[in-house]
Amino acid sequence: MTYEKFIQNFLIELIETPSLSGEEGEIAGKIKDKLVEIGVDKVMIDKYGNVIAMIRGKGEINVLLEGHMDHVPPGNIEAWKYPPYKAKIVNGYVYGRGAVDMKGPIASLITSIQEISKSEREINIQLAFVVHEETVEGEAIKRVIEEGILDKPNLAIIIEPTNLNVAIGHRGRSLLKVRLRGKTAHASMPKLGINALEASAKYIVKVIQLSEILPSHDILGKSTITPIKIRCEPEGLPQLPDDVEILFDRRIILNEGKEEIVKPLQEIIEKMIEEGEVIDGYVEILKEEVKCWTGATMNVEDFFPAWLTPIEYLERIGLNEIISGIGGRYITWDFSTDGVYTANTNIKTFGFGPGDWKLAHQPNERISLISMKMAVEIYKLILEKIERNLV
């Protein structure tokens, strides 16, 4: 079978295996089986459900290629031209949920590994295909490395889609939970209480006004904050809600810490308390427990810092020649990735993968077969350059 046919068939198989966060078991088995078939030196599924593999070299340098197996739900099925879990090839594109984010990149990498594993190398090539990236990026690979499932790599390549460019970083992300408390009263006599839901509307407006003065970074762009969820109690009764919870998505740039992102939001609450708009309230970084398909759990604080790898380092390991050869460039991602862990633990990190990331999470998600085939060759070139310049 030609590798063009291999990559196409494998991508179709992956798309037709739904793998929502926490439900990656079936696809993990298929990826493991494919790596066994290829003949890598080591392959296993760890207690969290991550697929881990190794191609051993003769030296001590470890290079990690990392991606995630989970994807977001398809959303409104009627918005899709083709069924999201039935891969459809149209005009050189493969359509389906997860096509670009990131089953296409996984298929490209494993196709490339099929060739790479046949030759001796100085570097050790580590592979990790992880769970729960869409929900808590960085947490699964953190456990892979910190629990010694893989030795700490010298370099990590995140295989998220980059349109065959090289990604050097992105803003971080945090989920901020705001709790506002008022005083309940009959809805026919609202002046006798303090409506926490009404107060939450004022609070959101104040936070949006605050967003105008958030800091910016020359490369990563501007910090942002936006509400993504609201809940009140009691609800739907002729009674004022006295308890509201709001969830904000806060995008962060370099050197923004936990205190810096929480304090301004708490100050708004303190002012509202002074003015009698709420009785009490607080802000905290969301903490949650996520369950893996294996039954294992991960306790997570939803604070994922920004990262940026110096271009000078990437030039030193030879990526400039590859970029110029394919008409690529250095970019930053709009979204967050597992690089939030690797890059912030002294592991040099960059991203490379086929496909347009702007199609991720949308109906009619798709990836170009040509870009996937190009990525197969470029992954090989990248590892050759790294080997030549790191060893």
Backbone hydrogen bonds, N-H to C=O, Kabsch-Sander energy under -0.5 kcal/mol:
donor,donor_aa,acceptor,acceptor_aa,energy
6,F,2,T,-2.2
7,I,3,Y,-2.7
8,Q,4,E,-1.6
9,N,5,K,-2.6
10,F,6,F,-2.5
11,L,7,I,-2.1
12,I,8,Q,-2.2
13,E,9,N,-2.1
14,L,10,F,-2.2
15,I,11,L,-2.8
16,E,12,I,-2.1
17,T,14,L,-1.6
21,S,71,H,-0.7
23,E,20,L,-2.9
28,A,24,E,-2.5
29,G,25,G,-1.8
30,K,26,E,-1.7
31,I,27,I,-2.5
32,K,28,A,-2.5
33,D,29,G,-2.4
34,K,30,K,-2.0
35,L,31,I,-2.1
36,V,32,K,-2.3
37,E,33,D,-2.4
38,I,34,K,-2.1
39,G,35,L,-1.8
40,V,35,L,-1.6
41,D,54,M,-1.1
42,K,54,M,-1.5
44,M,52,I,-2.6
46,D,50,N,-2.1
49,G,46,D,-1.4
51,V,129,F,-2.7
52,I,44,M,-3.0
52,I,50,N,-0.6
53,A,127,L,-2.4
54,M,42,K,-2.1
55,I,125,I,-2.8
56,R,54,M,-0.5
58,K,121,R,-2.1
59,G,122,E,-2.8
63,V,124,N,-2.9
64,L,62,N,-0.5
64,L,155,L,-2.9
65,L,126,Q,-2.8
66,E,64,L,-0.5
66,E,157,I,-2.7
67,G,128,A,-2.4
69,M,130,V,-3.0
70,D,130,V,-0.6
71,H,19,S,-1.1
77,I,75,G,-0.6
79,A,76,N,-1.7
80,W,77,I,-1.8
86,K,83,P,-1.8
88,K,95,Y,-1.4
90,V,88,K,-0.6
90,V,93,Y,-2.6
93,Y,90,V,-1.8
94,V,367,I,-2.7
95,Y,88,K,-3.0
95,Y,93,Y,-0.6
96,G,365,E,-2.4
97,R,84,P,-2.3
99,A,96,G,-2.1
103,K,98,G,-3.3
104,G,98,G,-0.6
104,G,99,A,-1.8
106,I,102,M,-1.7
107,A,103,K,-2.4
108,S,104,G,-2.4
109,L,105,P,-2.6
110,I,106,I,-2.6
111,T,107,A,-1.9
112,S,108,S,-2.3
113,I,109,L,-2.8
114,Q,110,I,-1.5
115,E,111,T,-0.7
115,E,112,S,-1.1
116,I,112,S,-2.5
117,S,113,I,-2.8
118,K,115,E,-1.5
119,S,116,I,-1.4
124,N,61,I,-3.2
125,I,55,I,-2.7
125,I,123,I,-0.5
126,Q,63,V,-3.1
126,Q,124,N,-0.6
127,L,53,A,-2.7
128,A,65,L,-1.9
129,F,51,V,-2.6
130,V,67,G,-2.7
130,V,128,A,-0.6
136,V,132,H,-2.5
139,E,136,V,-1.9
142,K,138,G,-1.6
143,R,139,E,-1.5
144,V,140,A,-1.9
145,I,141,I,-2.0
146,E,142,K,-3.0
147,E,143,R,-1.9
148,G,145,I,-1.4
149,I,144,V,-1.4
150,L,144,V,-1.8
154,N,62,N,-2.5
155,L,62,N,-1.3
156,A,348,K,-3.0
157,I,64,L,-3.2
158,I,156,A,-0.6
158,I,350,F,-2.6
159,I,66,E,-2.7
159,I,157,I,-0.5
162,T,353,G,-2.2
163,N,355,G,-1.8
164,L,353,G,-1.9
165,N,162,T,-0.9
166,V,329,R,-2.2
167,A,165,N,-0.5
167,A,351,G,-2.5
168,I,331,I,-2.8
170,H,307,W,-1.5
171,R,333,W,-0.5
172,G,252,I,-3.1
173,R,304,F,-2.7
174,S,250,R,-2.0
175,L,302,D,-1.9
176,L,174,S,-0.6
176,L,248,F,-2.4
177,K,175,L,-0.5
177,K,284,E,-3.2
178,V,176,L,-0.6
178,V,246,I,-3.0
179,R,282,Y,-2.7
180,L,244,V,-2.6
181,R,280,D,-2.9
182,G,242,D,-2.1
183,K,194,I,-2.0
187,A,238,P,-1.7
189,M,186,H,-2.1
192,L,189,M,-2.0
193,G,190,P,-1.7
194,I,183,K,-2.3
196,A,194,I,-0.8
196,A,241,P,-2.6
197,L,241,P,-0.5
199,A,195,N,-2.3
200,S,196,A,-1.8
201,A,197,L,-1.4
202,K,198,E,-1.5
203,Y,199,A,-2.4
204,I,200,S,-2.7
205,V,201,A,-1.8
206,K,202,K,-2.1
207,V,203,Y,-2.4
208,I,204,I,-2.5
209,Q,205,V,-2.1
210,L,206,K,-2.0
211,S,207,V,-1.6
212,E,208,I,-0.5
212,E,209,Q,-1.1
213,I,210,L,-1.9
214,L,211,S,-1.2
217,H,221,G,-2.1
221,G,217,H,-1.9
223,S,215,P,-2.8
224,T,251,R,-1.1
226,T,249,D,-1.8
228,I,247,L,-3.2
229,K,247,L,-1.3
231,R,245,E,-2.3
233,E,243,D,-2.4
239,Q,237,L,-2.7
240,L,185,A,-3.0
242,D,233,E,-1.3
243,D,233,E,-1.5
244,V,180,L,-2.6
245,E,231,R,-2.9
246,I,178,V,-2.6
247,L,229,K,-2.8
248,F,176,L,-2.5
248,F,246,I,-0.5
249,D,226,T,-3.0
250,R,174,S,-2.9
250,R,248,F,-0.7
251,R,224,T,-2.4
251,R,249,D,-0.6
252,I,172,G,-1.6
256,E,253,I,-1.5
257,G,255,N,-0.7
261,I,257,G,-1.4
262,V,258,K,-1.6
263,K,259,E,-2.6
265,L,262,V,-0.5
266,Q,262,V,-1.9
267,E,263,K,-2.2
268,I,264,P,-1.3
269,I,265,L,-1.4
270,E,266,Q,-2.4
271,K,267,E,-1.9
272,M,268,I,-2.0
273,I,269,I,-2.4
274,E,270,E,-2.1
275,E,271,K,-1.7
276,G,273,I,-1.5
277,E,272,M,-2.6
278,V,272,M,-0.9
279,I,181,R,-2.9
280,D,181,R,-1.4
282,Y,179,R,-1.9
284,E,177,K,-2.1
286,L,175,L,-2.6
288,E,300,V,-2.7
290,V,298,M,-2.6
292,C,296,A,-3.4
295,G,292,C,-1.9
296,A,47,K,-0.5
298,M,290,V,-2.4
300,V,288,E,-3.3
300,V,298,M,-0.5
302,D,286,L,-3.0
302,D,300,V,-0.5
303,F,301,E,-2.7
304,F,173,R,-3.3
307,W,170,H,-2.0
309,T,168,I,-3.2
313,Y,310,P,-0.8
314,L,310,P,-1.2
315,E,311,I,-2.5
316,R,312,E,-1.9
317,I,313,Y,-1.4
318,G,315,E,-1.4
319,L,314,L,-2.3
322,I,318,G,-0.8
323,I,319,L,-2.8
324,S,320,N,-2.8
325,G,321,E,-1.6
326,I,322,I,-1.2
326,I,323,I,-0.7
327,G,323,I,-0.6
327,G,324,S,-0.5
328,G,323,I,-2.8
331,I,166,V,-2.6
333,W,169,G,-2.1
340,V,337,T,-1.8
341,Y,338,D,-1.6
342,T,338,D,-1.5
343,A,339,G,-1.8
345,T,342,T,-1.5
346,N,343,A,-0.6
347,I,342,T,-1.6
348,K,154,N,-1.0
348,K,346,N,-0.6
350,F,156,A,-1.9
351,G,167,A,-2.4
352,F,158,I,-2.2
357,W,355,G,-0.7
359,L,356,D,-1.9
360,A,357,W,-1.5
362,Q,359,L,-1.3
365,E,362,Q,-0.8
367,I,94,V,-1.5
369,L,92,G,-2.8
372,M,368,S,-1.7
373,K,369,L,-2.3
374,M,370,I,-2.4
375,A,371,S,-2.1
376,V,372,M,-1.6
377,E,373,K,-1.2
378,I,374,M,-2.2
379,Y,375,A,-2.9
380,K,376,V,-1.1
381,L,377,E,-2.0
382,I,378,I,-3.0
383,L,379,Y,-2.1
384,E,380,K,-2.0
385,K,381,L,-2.5
386,I,382,I,-2.6
387,E,383,L,-2.4
388,R,384,E,-2.1
389,N,385,K,-2.0
390,L,386,I,-2.7
391,V,387,E,-1.2
